Amino acid sequence: MAGQGSGGNVIAAICNFFIPGLGHLVQGRILGALFFFITVGVSYALAATVVLAIIFWPLGALLHLISIISAARYRGGVSV
């Protein structure tokens, strides 16, 4: 990737918008992809049970947003 704000990061962020973790997978970050896919998926699944929706829907939405921002700000091996 060329760096923050590059076309690859924009595509990765758009991918994460639809499926959490997919953008990280596009960038080659497999552990990040697994983490976001599983945590956001579990949070949304637990939110589907109406009793736990108050806790897990906001958590899932927050993690989903963090995954999008993380993919958009990735610098490709450069420490921040």
C-alpha positions as CSV (number, residue, x, y, z in Angstrom):
1,M,0.0,0.0,0.0
2,A,1.2,3.5,-0.7
3,G,0.2,4.9,2.7
4,Q,-2.6,6.5,4.6
5,G,-5.2,8.0,2.3
6,S,-4.1,5.9,-0.6
7,G,-6.6,4.2,-2.9
8,G,-6.0,0.8,-1.3
9,N,-6.9,2.1,2.1
10,V,-10.1,3.6,0.8
11,I,-11.0,0.3,-0.8
12,A,-10.2,-1.5,2.4
13,A,-12.3,0.9,4.5
14,I,-15.2,0.4,2.1
15,C,-14.8,-3.4,2.3
16,N,-14.9,-3.1,6.1
17,F,-18.1,-1.1,5.9
18,F,-19.9,-4.1,4.4
19,I,-18.1,-7.0,6.1
20,P,-16.0,-6.2,9.2
21,G,-12.5,-7.5,8.7
22,L,-12.6,-7.8,5.0
23,G,-10.6,-4.7,4.5
24,H,-7.9,-6.0,6.8
25,L,-7.8,-9.2,4.8
26,V,-7.4,-7.1,1.6
27,Q,-4.5,-5.4,3.2
28,G,-2.9,-8.7,4.2
29,R,-3.5,-8.4,7.9
30,I,-5.0,-11.8,8.7
31,L,-5.1,-11.6,12.5
32,G,-6.8,-8.2,12.4
33,A,-9.3,-9.5,9.9
34,L,-10.2,-12.5,12.1
35,F,-10.4,-10.4,15.2
36,F,-12.8,-7.9,13.8
37,F,-14.9,-10.4,11.9
38,I,-15.4,-12.6,15.0
39,T,-15.8,-9.9,17.6
40,V,-18.2,-7.7,15.5
41,G,-20.1,-10.8,14.3
42,V,-20.5,-12.2,17.9
43,S,-21.6,-8.8,19.2
44,Y,-24.2,-8.4,16.5
45,A,-25.4,-12.0,17.0
46,L,-25.8,-11.4,20.7
47,A,-27.6,-8.1,20.0
48,A,-30.1,-10.2,18.0
49,T,-31.2,-11.7,21.3
50,V,-33.4,-8.9,22.4
51,V,-32.4,-9.2,26.1
52,L,-28.7,-8.4,25.3
53,A,-29.3,-5.8,22.6
54,I,-28.7,-2.8,25.0
55,I,-25.2,-4.0,25.7
56,F,-24.0,-5.7,22.5
57,W,-25.5,-3.5,19.7
58,P,-23.5,-0.4,20.7
59,L,-20.4,-2.5,21.3
60,G,-20.7,-4.1,17.9
61,A,-21.3,-0.8,16.2
62,L,-18.3,0.7,17.9
63,L,-16.0,-2.2,17.0
64,H,-17.4,-2.0,13.4
65,L,-16.5,1.7,13.2
66,I,-13.0,1.0,14.7
67,S,-12.4,-1.6,12.1
68,I,-13.3,0.9,9.3
69,I,-11.0,3.5,10.7
70,S,-8.2,1.0,11.3
71,A,-8.2,0.0,7.7
72,A,-8.3,3.6,6.5
73,R,-5.4,4.6,8.6
74,Y,-3.1,1.7,7.9
75,R,0.4,2.6,6.9
76,G,1.9,-0.7,5.9
77,G,4.6,-1.5,8.3
78,V,5.5,2.0,9.4
79,S,5.3,2.4,13.1
80,V,3.3,5.4,14.2
